[in-house]
């Protein structure tokens, strides 16, 4: 029998695992049905939200309607990739593993942040969040026929509270207290409502607010888990960047020493030490600021590398031009230029080489050569 509302199917396997072809087919068929049914539900919810009588009521539900639609689009986009990989069943082990990687990998697109496609959650998590949001919206919008039987509502609430417990367990212990207390209160209220219903009491007025609170709590926990995933990825990125910038810094300092020893005037740019920034922080706000400082270190190192390399390249260019003049000048022209050639050679052999004087001497020789009709 078809469920009244879309419920996401259980996802097969784990990240990158090989799952039997028949199991994948069942999951993909179920996901196609879920996608189509949820799209129809969202159209009804969106219309019901727009039909609310006051702007305040509409504003209260708009964020969840928008998030629901964005989630649906993210799921639909990922399902399209799954079906392309499935290729009507023409799959081997590599393709099957690729499918479970797409199922259990993050829906986030590179370079994006926020919600929906930028949520760092897997396809099953996104579907579960969509289910919770849809259930909450149906309750808040008081849609006709939205309420299943009492036992079904209590069973759905119990499943939501258990999923909340799973999400709470993922929070680091040092920051778990408030979420654990919220779960304890929801669990206690659900136990109370269930016991009242068992004794025959009318609990209809208690269920709606409890369903809305539980759905909102689950949504907030999943979004928070996404933020933690972002922070974890950013921390790993920052750690890699620190190692890379430390190595680059050492190389640029060596380049600068060589330039200062080889030429004068030499650039006088400072070279930042990424180690001065301290260890990579864990708090999201501090980590964002830290990544910004890493970016500034990267730009400073790039500028220093370019500047010191240009000084050495200038000396190399002048050396090449002086050597070329020695090759093209002969006879009387070479004799006339001999004093300048000797001065140029002496300056280039000196350490550091005075590039201002070398360039003046090389330009004088080139001017003389052109005057004498010698092709350069």
Number of C-alpha atoms within 10 A of each C-alpha: 3 5 6 11 16 23 19 22 17 12 19 19 18 14 16 18 17 20 16 12 16 10 12 21 15 13 17 18 12 17 22 15 16 19 20 13 15 23 18 13 15 20 13 13 20 18 10 16 21 15 13 14 9 9 10 10 15 17 13 12 19 16 11 18 20 15 16 27 19 17 23 22 16 23 24 18 13 19 20 13 15 21 16 12 17 20 11 9 15 10 15 12 13 11 18 23 19 19 28 21 19 20 25 20 17 20 23 20 13 8 6 11 14 12 18 23 23 20 26 28 25 21 23 18 19 26 26 21 25 27 21 24 22 22 19 23 27 22 19 17 18 13 13 8 8 14 16 12 9 15 12 11 16 19 13 16 22 19 12 20 22 15 15 25 18 13 18 24 13 12 17 10 10 6 10 13 13 10 18 18 12 16 21 14 12 21 19 12 15 21 14 13 20 20 13 13 16 11 9 9 11 13 15 13 8 12 20 18 14 18 26 20 14 26 25 18 20 26 20 14 20 22 20 16 19 21 19 19 16 19 18 16 13 18 21 13 12 20 16 12 17 22 13 13 21 17 12 18 24 14 14 21 19 12 17 25 13 16 23 20 14 21 22 17 14 21 16 11 14 12 18 20 15 22 12 7 13 9 12 16 16 14 12 16 10 12 18 17 12 19 20 12 14 18 14 13 21 20 12 17 24 15 15 23 20 12 18 24 17 14 21 18 13 15 21 13 13 19 18 12 18 22 15 13 20 15 11 13 22 13 7 9 15 18 12 14 18 15 11 17 20 11 14 26 15 13 17 22 12 13 13 17 21 18 21 11 15 22 19 12 19 20 15 13 25 20 13 16 19 11 10 11 9 15 11 12
